[in-house]
Amino acid sequence: MIKRTLSLLLIATAPLPAQSKPAPAKTGMAQIVGAVVDSVNGGLLSGATILLQGAQRSVDTDSAGRFKFDSVPPGTYQLGVFHPVLDALDISIATKPFHAAADSASVVILAVPSPATIVNSRCGNTASRDGASAILGHVSDPETLAPVAGAEVSVAWSEIEVSKTVGIRNTPHLLTDTTDSDGAYKLCGLPSALQATLKARRGGAVTGEIPISLGNRPIEVQGRSLLLSKNDSTTKTGNATVSGIVILEGNPPDAISRVEVEGTGIAAVTNAKGEFTLVNLPAGTRNIVARHLGYAVQSAAVDLNPREQQHVTIKLPKYVAMMDPVLVTARRNVALDKVGFNMRKKSAFGYFLDADRIANMHPIYVSDILRRVPGLRVGYGPHGEAVVSSTRDLGSSCVDYWVDDVPFVELDPGEINNFVNGGEVVAAEVYQSGTAPAQYVRNGGSCTTIVLWTRFRIRS
């Protein structure tokens, strides 16, 4: 893998400052201190590894991006900086050799190159009418970390224009690149202020759709590497593990949330402290989704691999229902088109509830919506929870749920009401036994199938 070595370096060497108290005895050793400036994201770069070449020592920058080497023998040294963001951007930062004198302090300030410098280095003059920003990274095998060549990496986004002349116009965008022999890709000519999804695919293997965003500067750059398993994405289990914590706004006591890994059907509930662990997961880059009643759904991208347990922190803000202006309605309809809801609604199968019908119900729970659907009934379990079942197939009244295109397996009957807000549901599809579209068939198609779309997927 060829890395571009770029850096900004300022070195000042001076005797250690005098103290108001008696100066410490001279040791004949040097001190090297400094910081790393993150020109890509702004601020200072924390968690970077600083290698002191010549002494074979290393330290990590603290939360303020600072580092320090004490008791360094006098001599000539060179500093190198390593960080996952730099790896994704194919950047190596190193100083020129400098001399550290006895009983002196060398102050070294390093900087990640600016977005414009990185984009010009990697993309050249590829600015488009959409913009001059870029997303750069690598695709690797999660088992071996070997580069994956020939993978298609794509970024997708939509632009919605509302005006008197064109009315409401949605323009979908898709930009792709194929990884080279080093597994590297570059998606250039992107607009700033971008909200999009990124994924990689090779054959039957595909990553999750990872949310990605760019800032508002004229030229932005983001590095994002992906793990793409060689196994077909229909594989639902593996040897990866992820643990984490779900933090609720306001920190309510004994708050139990639900977490699930998209596309696997593997879910769990947190303990009273919000902690969770998910095991036997397939390797690759995927989304973890967290839900709690009364709070907005949030997700976090995680790079799962069998070599080390991953850890994530997901913060859930309180859910606040808002009135939909015209632009929000337009975006919502575009999103429903994208997931196929409007097309399936035109078919002769299923029972459909759109956003307007659901809004008029003022639902608090999912069961408030489903009790209005012909062929469904809402009963109550031993603890008073609402349990939905079919009235048309009493011999087999099981119900299969899908939430935002992902199977939602109830760990206990009626659990859907505990983790999906009725007010978040934008649209619903209900299919009786044997009539569900192929992509929503589970359990041999013998169950009633309920497909729910929430604001988490149908973003407005």
NUSE-835524 format. One record per atom (N, C-alpha, C, O): x, y, z. Coordinates in steps of 0.1 Angstrom, whole numbers, plus 5000, padded with zeros to 4 digits. Last residue first. Layout:
BEGIN
XYZ;...
This chain:
BEGIN
462951235074;462351365068;463151485072;462851595068;463450895067;463851025073;463251145066;463051145054;462650625072;461950715063;462250855068;461350925074;464150515093;464450485079;463850575069;464450615060;463050655115;464550625115;464950595101;466050635096;460350665113;461150785109;462650765109;463350845103;459450335101;459550445110;460350565105;460950555095;457350095089;458350185085;458350305095;457250365097;456649755093;456449885098;457649975093;458849925093;454749475083;455949555080;455749705084;454849765079;453749175093;453449315095;454849385093;455849365100;452248875083;453448955083;453049105084;452149155077;451048575098;450748705093;451948795094;452748795104;452848275087;452348375097;451848495090;452148525079;453848115068;452648065075;452048165084;450948155089;456248135055;455148215050;453848185057;452748225052;458348005067;457647935056;456448015051;455647955043;459448195084;458648075090;457748015079;456647965082;459048475063;459748395073;458848285078;457648285075;459148705037;458648575041;459548505051;460748495049;459848935025;459348945039;458748815043;457948805053;460448894999;461548955008;461148955022;461948975031;458048814987;459148714990;460148765000;460648695008;455148955003;456148954992;457348864997;457548845009;452548745017;453648845019;454548845007;454848735001;450548555017;450448665007;451648765008;451648865000;450648365037;450748315023;450748425013;450848405001;448548535060;449348415057;449448375042;448348365036;448348885051;447848765058;448748645053;449548655044;450149175058;449949065048;449448945056;450148895065;450349515060;449949395067;449549285057;448749315048;452449795065;451949695055;451549575063;452349525072;452650145073;452550005077;451949925066;451149965059;454550445082;453650365073;453650215077;454650175085;455650565104;455250655092;454350575083;453450635077;455950565138;455650485126;455050575115;454150645118;456350715160;457450715151;457050635138;457750655128;454150675176;454250805170;455350815160;455450905152;454650415187;453550435177;453750565169;453350575157;457950315191;456950415194;455950425183;456250425171;459150015201;458850085189;457750185192;456650145196;459349875225;460549935219;460350005206;461250065200;457049775235;457949825244;459149905238;459849975245;455649665214;455149795220;456049855230;455949975233;456949435209;457049545199;456649675205;457149775201;456249245228;457449325231;457549445221;458249545224;454249065226;453849205229;455049295230;454849415233;456048795239;454848845232;454548985236;454549015248;459648835238;458448805246;457248865238;457348965232;461148885217;461748795227;460648755236;460748645242;460248915184;459848945197;460448845207;460148725206;462349035159;461948905166;461548945180;462348985188;462149195131;462049225146;461449105153;460249075152;464049215102;463249135111;463249175125;464349205131;464049525085;464849435093;463949345102;462949405108;462649735073;463249625064;464149525072;464849455066;461549865095;462549935087;463349835079;464549845078;460749575109;460749715112;461949775104;463049745106;458449305107;459649365101;459649515104;458549585102;457149025125;457349175123;458549205115;459649135117;454748775122;456148815119;456248965117;455549015109;452648605143;452848725136;454348755135;455048745144;450348325145;451648385147;451748515139;451148525128;448148165146;447948305147;449248385150;449248485156;446847915134;448247955134;448248105134;448448165124;444147885136;444947775139;446447805140;447147735147;443148135129;443148105143;443947985146;444547965157;443348335107;444048205108;444248165122;445348165127;442048565111;441748495099;442348355099;441948265092;442948705132;441648655134;441248565122;440248495123;446248715146;445448715134;444048655138;443948555146;447548935171;447448805165;446348815154;445648915152;449449115195;448649115182;448648975176;449748915176;449149205228;449649105219;448749105207;447549085207;450049435253;449149415241;449849315232;451049335228;450449335287;450949375274;450049345263;449349245263;449549235311;448849345305;449349395292;448849495287;450749005318;451249125325;450649255319;451049365321;449548805302;449448795317;449848925324;449448945336;448349005273;449048895280;448948895295;448148975300;445549075253;446449115264;447048995271;446348895274;444949135218;444649085231;445649125242;446449215239;443849255189;444749295200;444249235213;443249275218;443649125157;443049145169;444149175180;445249125178;443149155121;444049155133;443249175146;442249245145;441349185102;442049055102;442949045114;443548935116;441849525095;440949405094;441749285095;442849275088;443349735119;443549665107;442549545106;442549465116;443249875143;442349925132;442449835119;441749865110;445249765158;443949725162;442849775151;441749735152;447649885148;447249755143;445849715147;445249635140;447850125163;447750125148;447149995143;446249995135;448150035189;447050135186;446850145171;445750185167;450349875188;449049815188;447949915186;446849865181;452350065190;452150005177;450749935177;450149945166;451250345210;451850215208;451550165194;450650205187;450050595203;451150585213;451950455212;453150455213;448650765175;449050635182;450150665192;451050745190;446750925161;447550975172;447950855181;447750855193;445350875138;445150785149;445750835162;445350805173;446351055119;445051085124;444650995136;443751025144;448750925113;448851055120;447451085126;447351135138;447850715097;448450685110;448450815119;448250805131;446950855074;446050775082;446550745096;445850755106;449350975066;448151055070;447250985078;446651035088;451050765060;451350855071;450150935075;450050955087;449050465053;450050565050;450150665062;449550645072;448650125054;448350245062;449450345059;450650325062;447349845037;448349955038;447850075046;446650115044;447249505032;446549615038;447549725042;448449695049;447649265005;448049345017;447149455020;446249495012;447449284969;447749214982;448049304993;448649414991;447349414946;446149364951;446249294964;445249254970;449549714945;449149574942;447849534949;447349614956;450149954954;449349954942;448949804938;448049784930;451849904975;450549954978;449549944966;448349934968;454249854962;453449744968;452049784971;451149704971;454850124956;454750024946;453849904951;452949864944;455150234982;454150294973;453850194961;452750184957;457350084992;456050084998;454950124989;453950064988;459950084983;458950004976;457650004982;456749934977;461850254993;461750124999;460750034993;460549924998;461450474976;462750404976;462650274982;463250174977;458950564984;459150514970;460350434970;460350324964;459550655009;458650545008;458650484994;458550364992;461150875002;461750765009;460850635008;461350525007;459251034990;460450984982;461050864989;461350764982;457651095011;457151015000;458250964991;458150854986;459451235027;458951115032;458351025021;458650905020;459951465012;461051375014;460551235019;461051135015;457351575013;457951535000;459051435002;459151334995;457051625040;456151535033;456751485020;456651365017;459051815043;459151695050;458351585044;458751475042;458052025027;459251965023;459451825030;459951735024;455652095041;455552035027;456851965024;456751855018;456051985076;455852075065;455852015051;456051895050;454651805101;455351785088;455051895079;453951915074;455251855136;454351865124;455151865111;456251915111;456851605156;456751735150;455851735138;455651635132;457551445187;456851445175;456751595170;456551685177;460551355201;459651465200;458951465187;459551475176;462251135222;461451145209;460551265211;459751275220;465451215235;464051195237;463251215224;463651305216;468251045221;467551165226;466051135228;465551035222;470650805230;469250815224;468650945230;468450965242;473850695221;473050795229;471650815222;471550845210;475950425223;474850485215;473950575224;473550525235;479050305219;478250375228;477150445220;477550515210;480749985215;480050105210;479250175221;478850105230;483449765208;482649835219;482049965213;482750035206;484349435198;484149575195;483349635207;482549565213;486849195203;485549245207;485449395205;486249465209;488849055177;488749145189;487249185191;486549215181;488548875157;489848885164;489748965177;490448935186;486348865141;486448765151;487748775160;487848705170;484649185137;485649085133;485848985144;485649015156;482749465127;482849335134;483849245128;483949235116;482649785130;483349695122;483649565129;484549545137;479549965131;480649885139;481249795129;480649725121;477550255134;478350155126;479450095134;480150155141;474650295152;476050315152;476650205143;476350095144;471450465155;472250355151;473750395152;474050515153;468350535173;469650575168;470450445164;470150335169;465050655178;465950545174;467250595169;467250695161;464150865205;464350845191;465350725188;466250705196;461950745231;463250795227;463450775212;462850675206;459750605239;459850745243;461050815238;461250935241;461350295242;460050365241;460250505247;460650535258;464250255224;463750265238;462450345236;462450455230;466850095205;465450145206;465050155221;465450065229;469550085182;469050085196;467750155197;467450255190;471349895159;470249985161;469749975176;469649865181;474349885142;473649845154;472649945157;472950065158;475449795110;474749895118;474149825130;473549715129;478649665099;477249665100;476749775109;477549845116;481249515083;480749645087;479249645087;478649625077;482049185095;481849285084;481349415091;481149415103;480948855106;481948965105;481549055094;480849025084;478048775125;478848765113;479748885112;479448995116;478148695160;477748785149;478548755137;479748715138;478148585186;477948495174;477448575162;476548535155;476748835208;477748735204;477248655191;476148675187;476449135224;475849055214;476948965208;478049005205;475749295254;476749215247;475949135237;475049065240;475149605272;474749485264;475949425258;476949475257;473849845296;474949765290;474449645283;473349585286;472149995311;472150015297;473249935290;473549965278;471749915337;472750015335;472850055320;473650145316;469949705335;469449835340;470449945339;470050065339;470949565303;470549555317;470149695322;470049795314;469249555271;470249595280;469949565294;468749535297;468349275250;467949395258;469149425267;469849335271;469049185216;469149165230;468649285237;468449395231;469249005184;468849115193;469049085207;469148965211;469648915151;470148895165;469949025173;470349135169;468948945125;467848895134;468348875148;467648815157;470649065107;471048935113;469848865121;469848745123;470049315098;470249215088;470649075094;470848985086;471549495124;470749495112;471149385103;472249355101;471449395156;472349415145;471549395132;471049285130;469949565183;469949465173;470949495163;471249615160;468649635216;469649655206;469649545196;469349425200;466449805238;466649685229;467749725219;467649835213;466849895273;466649925259;466849795251;467349695256;465849995304;466149875296;465849905282;464649935278;466750185331;466250195317;466750075308;467950065306;467050245358;466550115354;466050115340;464950065337;466450605356;466950485363;466350355357;465250355352;467450825329;466450765338;466950635344;467750565338;469151035316;469650925325;468550865334;468750865347;468651235298;468051245311;468451135321;468251155333;468851005271;468851145276;468051165289;466951105291;470450705277;469250775274;469350915279;469850945290;472850505262;472650615272;471450685268;471350735256;473950175261;472950265255;472650375266;472250345277;477050025254;476150085264;475150175257;475550245247;478549705245;478449855245;477449895256;477049825265;480049465224;479449505236;479349655236;479849725227;480249205200;480249355203;479549375216;478449315219;481948955182;481248995194;481249145195;482349205192;482048695157;482348825162;481448865174;480348805176;481548455144;482348445156;482648585162;483548595171;478248415131;479648405130;480348405143;479748365153;475148435112;475948415124;477448405121;477848385109;474048465087;473448545098;474248535111;474048605120;474548495053;475048435065;474648525077;475048645077;473848655032;472748575038;473248505051;472348455059;476148745022;475548825032;474348765038;473748815047;478748505018;477548565013;476848635025;476848585036;482148585029;480948505029;479748575023;479648705024;484048765030;484048685018;482748595017;482448545007;483049085044;483348945045;483348875032;482548915023;484549385046;483649305037;483949165038;485049125033;484849675063;485149535064;484049455056;482949465059;486049995053;484949905055;485449765056;486449725049;486950335062;487350205057;486250105061;485450125071;486850655054;485950555060;486350415054;486050395042;487550995056;488050865054;487250765061;486850775073;486451285040;486251195051;486851055047;486651015036;486651625032;487151495030;486851405042;486951455053;485451925016;485451835027;486051705023;485951665011;485352245005;486052115002;486052035015;486752085025;483752445017;483752425003;484352284998;483852224989;482152305047;483252385040;483252355025;482652255021;480252155060;479752265052;480852345045;480652435037;480851795061;480551925066;480252025056;479951995044;479151485054;480251575051;479851715056;478651745057;478351155065;478051295063;479251375061;480351345066;476750835064;477950915064;477551065060;476651085053;475550515074;475350665073;476650735073;477550705081;475950225056;476550305067;476250455065;476650515055;474349945051;474350085045;474750175057;473950205066;476549665055;475349745058;475449875051;476549915047;478149495027;478149555040;476849615043;475949625034;477949185010;477649325011;477649375025;477249305034;478448914988;478848985001;478549135000;478949194990;478148804964;477048794973;477248864986;476448864995;480249034948;479548904947;478348914956;477549004956;480749284969;481449204960;480849064960;480748994970;480249614981;479649494976;480649414967;481349474959;479749865006;480649794997;479949664993;479249605001;478250195012;478350045013;479249995003;479550054993;476850475027;477950415020;477950265022;477650225033;474550745024;474850615029;475950555020;475950575008;474351095034;474350985025;474550855031;474750845044;474451425033;473951325042;473651205032;472851215024;476751695029;476151575023;475651475034;476451455044;478151935028;476851925035;476051805031;474851815029;479451924994;479551945009;478151935015;477151935008;479251674968;478851804974;479251804989;479351704996;482051514952;480851504960;480551644965;481451734967;484351444938;483351524931;482051524939;480951544933;485051084945;485351224943;484251304937;483351244931;485850824962;484650884957;484751034956;484651094967;488150564960;487950714961;486650754955;486450714943;489650284976;488650344968;488650494970;489150544980;491850004980;491550144982;490450184972;490350134961;492949754978;491649764985;491149904986;490249934993;495149734963;495349764977;494049774985;494049804997;494149704938;494749594944;495049604958;495249514965;491049904942;492249864935;492949744942;492349684951;487449904941;488749904949;489849854940;489649764932;485550124921;485949984924;487349984931;488250054926;482850344929;484250314925;484550174928;483850114936;479950554923;480550424926;482050424922;482450504914;477150734932;478550744927;479250614932;479150584944;473950854927;474750734931;476150744924;476250764912;471051034935;472451034931;473150904936;472950864947;467851154926;468651054933;470051064927;470251084915;465951424930;467051374921;467951284929;468751324937;462651524930;463651444937;464651394927;464351334917;460751814931;461551724923;462551654931;463351724938;457751974932;458651894940;459351794931;458851714924;457852254910;457052174920;457952104930;458952164935;459152404893;459252264891;458452184901;458352064899;458352664901;458552634886;458552484884;457952434874;458252684928;456952714920;457152664906;456152624899;459952414944;459852554939;458552564931;457952464928;462152204960;460752244960;460652394955;461252484962;464151934955;463952074952;462452104952;461752034946;466351704971;464951744968;464851894967;465251964975;468651464964;468451604965;467051634962;466551594951;470151174980;469051244972;469051394974;469251434985;472750934977;472051044984;470951094974;470951064962;475250684981;473950724975;473350834984;473450834996;478250544971;477650634980;476350684974;476350724962;479950224969;478950324964;478550414975;478450374987;482250004957;481950094968;481050204963;481350264953;482949684947;482249804943;481849884956;481049824964;486049524947;484749544954;484149674949;484949774947;488649474938;487449444929;486149464936;485149414930;490249344967;490249414954;489049384946;488349274948;490649384999;489649324990;489649404977;489149514977;493549325019;492749415011;491849335002;492149224997;493349135050;493849155036;492949245028;491749245030;492249075074;492649215072;493349235058;493849345056;491148835079;492648835077;493148985076;494349005076;488448885085;489148765091;490648785090;491348755100;487549105070;487549105085;488248995092;488649005103;489249245043;488649115048;488649115063;489749135069;488549585035;489449475039;488649355043;487449365046;488749875016;487949765020;488849645023;489749615015;489450225024;489850085020;488749985024;487950015032;488850565013;489050455023;489550325016;489950325005;487150885010;488250795007;488350685017;487950695029;485151114996;485151015006;486250915002;486150864990;485251474989;485551334986;485451244999;485551295010;484251774971;484551694983;484751554979;484551504968;483351944952;484751904951;485151834963;486351824966;480151914934;481051964944;482451914942;482751854932;478451894912;477951864925;478851924936;478351974946;479951934890;478952044893;478352024907;477752114913;483151824903;482051814894;481051934897;481352014906;486651794903;485551854908;484351854898;484651864886;489051674898;487851594894;486551664900;485551594902;492051694896;491051794893;489751724888;489451724876;492951464922;493251554911;492251654909;491451694918;492451294943;491451304932;491951384920;491351364909;494651304960;494051174957;493151184945;493151084937;495551574961;496551464960;495851334955;496451264947;493151714964;494051734952;495051624950;495251584939;492451614989;491551584978;492351604965;492251524955;494551705006;494251565004;493451534992;493851444984;494251985003;495451924999;495251774997;495851714987;491652025012;491952064999;493251994994;493351944983;491851945040;490951865030;491351895016;491351805007;495351965050;493952025049;493151935039;493751865031;497151715069;496951805058;495551855056;494651785061;497551725104;497051655092;496851755081;496351865084;500551855119;499151875114;498851775103;499551755094;502551895148;502251835135;500851855131;499951885140;504852055167;503452065163;503352005149;503952045139;507052015193;506751965179;505251975177;504551915184;509652125212;508252135210;507952115195;508452185186;512152005232;511752025218;510252025217;509551925221;514052115259;512752065255;512452105240;512652215236;517152005274;516352095266;514952035263;514751915265;519251845284;518551945292;517852045285;517852165288;520751785252;520651755266;520051875274;520351995271;518651825222;519851845230;519651815245;518551805249;517651665195;517151695208;518451705217;519151605219;517351735161;518251705172;517651755185;517151865186;515351565135;515751685143;516551645155;516551525159;514251465103;515051435115;515451565122;515751665116;510851565096;512251555092;513051525105;512651555116;507951365107;508851485107;510151455100;510451345097;505151235090;506451215097;507151345096;507051425087;502151075083;502751195088;504051165095;504051085104;500550935056;501550905066;502151035070;502651115061;497450845043;498350955047;499250905057;498850835067;495050715034;496350685028;497350795031;498150835022;492750745048;493050855038;494350825031;494750905023;492850535066;491750535056;492050635045;491750615033;495050615081;495150495074;494050495063;494350465051;494050845094;495150865084;495250735076;495550745064;492150725110;491650815100;492750845090;492450855078;493750555127;492850495117;492350595106;492150555095;497150675129;495750685134;494850625123;495150635111;500350785137;499550675131;498150685138;497950705150;503350975130;501950975135;501150865128;501150855116;506750995139;505750955130;504350945137;504250925149;509751185143;508451145148;507551105137;507551165126;513151135149;512151155139;510851105145;510851005151;516351255161;515151175162;514151215150;514351315144;519551255175;518751285164;517551195163;517751075163;520151335210;520451265198;519551315187;518751415189;520051255245;520351355234;520651275221;521351175222;517451035257;518851065255;519151165244;518451155234;514551155273;515051105260;516551135259;516951255261;512751205295;514051135297;514551065284;514750955283;509451195279;510451245289;511651155289;511651045284;507351305255;508351205258;509351265268;509951365265;503851365250;505151405257;506051285258;505551175262;501051515233;501851405237;503151455243;503551575242;497551605227;498951635231;499751505234;499151405237;494851605222;495751585210;497251605214;498051625205;493251605243;493451735237;494551725226;494951825221;493251345251;491951395246;492151535240;491351575232;496651255240;495551255250;494251315243;494251345231;498351035218;497951165222;496751155231;495851065230;500450775231;499250815224;498950955228;499150995239;503950685223;502850725232;501650765224;501750785212;506950485219;505650545214;504750585225;504750525236;510250425209;509250445220;508050505213;508150565202;512750415196;511850295196;510850305207;510550205214;514450605192;514450555206;513450435207;513450375217;514150615165;515550645170;515650605185;516750565190;511050765165;512050685157;513450715162;513750835162;508450755183;509750825184;510850735177;511350655184;505150775173;506350685173;507650775173;507750855164;502050815185;503250895181;504450805183;504750765195;498750745177;500050695182;501250765176;501350785164;495850935187;496850905177;498150845183;498450885195;493951025205;494050875202;495050845191;495050725187;493051335189;493251245200;493351105196;492851065186;493951605172;493751465170;494051385182;495251365186;492051915176;493251835177;492951685176;491851645179;490052105152;490552065165;491851995165;492652005156;488851945122;488952055131;489352015145;489151895149;488951735105;487751755112;487751875121;486751905128;491451805091;490251745084;488951765091;487951815086;493351885108;492851985098;491651935091;490852015085;494251835138;493351765129;492751865119;491651915122;497451855151;496351925147;495551845136;496151805127;499051725178;498751695165;497451765161;496451745168;501851845199;500451815196;500251785182;501051825173;504551795223;503851855211;502451815210;501851775220;507851735235;506451755237;505851815224;506551865216;510651585247;509951615235;508451625237;507851525241;513651645266;512151625266;511651665252;512051765246;516751485274;515951575267;514451545269;514151435274;519251465300;518251405291;517451525285;517551635289;520851565320;521551535307;520551475297;521051435286;519851655343;519951515341;520651475329;521051355327;520251905367;520251865353;520551715352;521351655359;517851945394;519251905389;519151865375;518251805370;515452205392;515852065394;517252035388;517652105379;515752525407;515652445395;516052295398;517052275406;513752635435;515052585430;514952495418;514152395418;510852805421;511552725431;512952685426;513252705414;510352915397;510453005408;511052935420;511753005428;512452775371;511352775380;511452875391;512652925394;513252815336;513552825350;512352825359;511252865354;512552565311;512352695317;512752695332;512652595339;515152395293;513952385301;513852515309;514752565314;516252555263;516552495276;515252485284;514352565282;514652455232;515052555241;515452485254;514952375257;513352435199;514252375209;514752475219;515352575214;510652385180;511352485187;512152415199;511552345206;509252305149;510052255161;510752375167;511452455160;506552225131;507252335137;507952285149;507352225158;505152095101;506052075113;506652205118;507152275110;502851915084;503252045087;504052035100;503451975110;503051655059;502951705072;503251855073;503951905064;502651345041;502451495041;502451535056;501851475064;503151085021;503651145034;503551295033;504251355025;500850855010;501350985007;501851045021;501051065030;501550515007;500950615014;501650745011;502850755008;500750214991;501550334990;500850444997;499650474995;500849885000;500050005000;500950125000;501750145009;
